Amino acid sequence: MDKSGEAYWKATLGLLTKILIVWFVVSFGAGILFADLLNNIHLGGYPLGFWFAQQGSMYIFVALIFVYAKKMGEIDRKFDVHEE
């Protein structure tokens, strides 16, 4: 693999790592680890830890899909492997 291919995969894996860290923090962190701390804050009448575990994480996951698609498109264009 040439230098350009290695740089492309390094950028791709870097993006995936960042996305997975956010996913983990939101799903496991906000929903389980920090739930007691977050439950002191209320959102729409429900404790924030409960809200993240039930609904908030889904909103974040959908947002992550759009962020991934946008950033991956930028990486593809940067390394000239995009489809158009």
C-alpha positions as CSV (number, residue, x, y, z in Angstrom):
1,M,0.0,0.0,0.0
2,D,1.4,3.4,-0.9
3,K,1.6,6.4,1.5
4,S,-1.7,7.9,0.2
5,G,-3.5,4.6,1.0
6,E,-2.0,4.4,4.5
7,A,-2.9,8.0,5.2
8,Y,-6.5,7.4,4.0
9,W,-6.9,4.4,6.3
10,K,-5.3,6.3,9.2
11,A,-7.8,9.1,8.7
12,T,-10.7,6.6,8.4
13,L,-9.7,4.7,11.5
14,G,-9.2,8.0,13.4
15,L,-12.7,9.1,12.6
16,L,-14.1,5.7,13.5
17,T,-12.3,5.8,16.9
18,K,-13.7,9.2,17.7
19,I,-17.3,8.1,16.7
20,L,-17.0,5.0,18.8
21,I,-15.7,6.9,21.8
22,V,-18.7,9.3,21.6
23,W,-21.0,6.3,21.2
24,F,-19.5,4.6,24.3
25,V,-19.6,7.7,26.5
26,V,-23.3,8.4,25.6
27,S,-24.6,4.8,25.8
28,F,-22.6,3.4,28.6
29,G,-21.4,6.5,30.4
30,A,-24.6,8.7,30.4
31,G,-27.0,5.7,30.6
32,I,-25.2,3.6,33.2
33,L,-22.0,5.1,34.8
34,F,-23.1,8.7,35.3
35,A,-26.9,8.0,35.6
36,D,-27.0,8.8,39.4
37,L,-25.2,12.1,38.8
38,L,-27.3,13.0,35.8
39,N,-30.5,12.1,37.6
40,N,-30.1,15.3,39.7
41,I,-31.0,17.2,36.5
42,H,-34.5,16.9,35.1
43,L,-35.4,17.3,31.4
44,G,-39.1,17.3,30.5
45,G,-40.0,16.1,34.0
46,Y,-37.7,13.1,33.8
47,P,-34.3,12.5,35.4
48,L,-31.6,13.2,32.8
49,G,-29.9,9.8,33.3
50,F,-33.2,8.0,32.6
51,W,-33.8,10.3,29.6
52,F,-30.4,9.5,28.1
53,A,-30.9,5.7,28.7
54,Q,-34.3,5.7,27.1
55,Q,-34.3,8.4,24.4
56,G,-31.3,10.8,24.4
57,S,-28.8,8.2,23.3
58,M,-31.0,7.5,20.2
59,Y,-30.8,11.1,19.2
60,I,-27.1,11.1,19.6
61,F,-26.7,7.9,17.6
62,V,-28.7,9.3,14.7
63,A,-26.6,12.5,14.8
64,L,-23.4,10.3,14.8
65,I,-24.6,8.7,11.5
66,F,-24.9,12.1,9.9
67,V,-21.5,13.3,11.3
68,Y,-19.9,10.1,10.1
69,A,-21.3,10.5,6.6
70,K,-20.2,14.1,6.3
71,K,-16.7,13.6,7.7
72,M,-16.2,10.4,5.6
73,G,-17.2,12.4,2.5
74,E,-14.6,15.0,3.4
75,I,-12.0,12.3,3.9
76,D,-12.9,10.7,0.6
77,R,-12.6,14.0,-1.3
78,K,-9.3,14.8,0.4
79,F,-7.8,11.5,-0.9
80,D,-9.7,11.6,-4.2
81,V,-11.6,8.4,-3.7
82,H,-15.1,9.9,-3.7
83,E,-18.0,9.0,-5.8
84,E,-19.9,11.6,-7.8
